[in-house]
Amino acid sequence: MLILTMDEIVNAICLHTAERKQIRPTDVQVELSWEEETGYSAEVWAQGRSQYLVESNMIEAILRYLYSEYNIRAYREQVTLDLDEEITAHVDVEVEQAY
């Protein structure tokens, strides 16, 4: 089991958004949230605009991050978001895959 911190989730979304919009990751700001009615979401600011990502979009960014940063190919079903003191992502893969 691999656990991504909230900072890593934010990095994943920044990298994903920057790649899609062809801007620098440092030009992207992200705020993660969880609400009982809507679940997990991220508000993303880029190029002077704000947009919301739902959980499935967040997981898509995490999957790309896992591949680019850890060389791990994971499936959507292997990633679950969790909220304790902060939002984390639990990835059901062998830890050795990450190294």
N, C-alpha and C positions, 0 to 999 in steps of 0.2 A: 504494500500500500504506500503510495506516494501522496504527501499532503502539500498542497500549494498554499502559501500564506496569502493574506489579503493583498500585500504589496505585489506578489507575483501575479495575482489575478488582475490587478490594476495595470501592471506592465504588459500582460498579455493583451488586454483590451487596447492599451495605447499603441502597441506594435501592430495589432490587427487593423485598427482604425487608420493609423498612419499609412499602412500599406495600401489600403483601399482608396484613400483620398490622396495618395502620393504626396504626403507631407512628412515632416520629421516627427518621431514619437514624442519629442519634448514639446511639440506644439499641441499636444492632446492632453486634456485634463479629464479625470474620471472620478466619479463619486458613486460608490456602491451602496445599495440599500436593500432592505427586506421589509415588506409590509404583508400583513396577514391576508389582505384581499388579493394582492397581485404577485406575491412571492418575491423572488430575487430580481433585481433590476440594476442597471447602471445608467447614470446620466453622464453623457459624454459631450464635452465641449471641444470643437475643432473648427478652425476657420471662421470664428465668430458666430457659430451656430451651435445649438444644443439639440441633442437627440437622445432618446431613451432606447436602451437595449434590454430585451427580455431575457429570461434565463437561457433559452436555447441559443440566442446570439452570443451570450457570455460564454457558454460551453464551446461554441464554435471557435471563439478566440482562444480559449484555453487549449483546445486540441491542436491548433496551429502552433501555439507557444510550446506545448510539450514536444512537438516534433522539431521545431527550430532550436530550442534551447537544451533539450534533454535527449534528442534523437529517439523519442518514444512515439510510436504510432498507437494511439488509443482510439477507442470507439466511444461514441456518445454515451452508451449505456454504462461505460466504465467510470464516468465522471459524475460525481454528485456534489452539490454545494451544501455547505453546512454552516450554521450560525451558532457560535458559542459566545465568546467575548468579541470575536470578529468573524467575518465571513471567510471561510476557507473552502478549498476544493479537494475532495478526496478522490484519488485516481486509483482504481483497482488494477494495478499492474505489479509485476515483480519488481522489487526495489533494485535488483541488479541491472535491470533494463535501463535505469536512470544513469548508470555510470559507465 
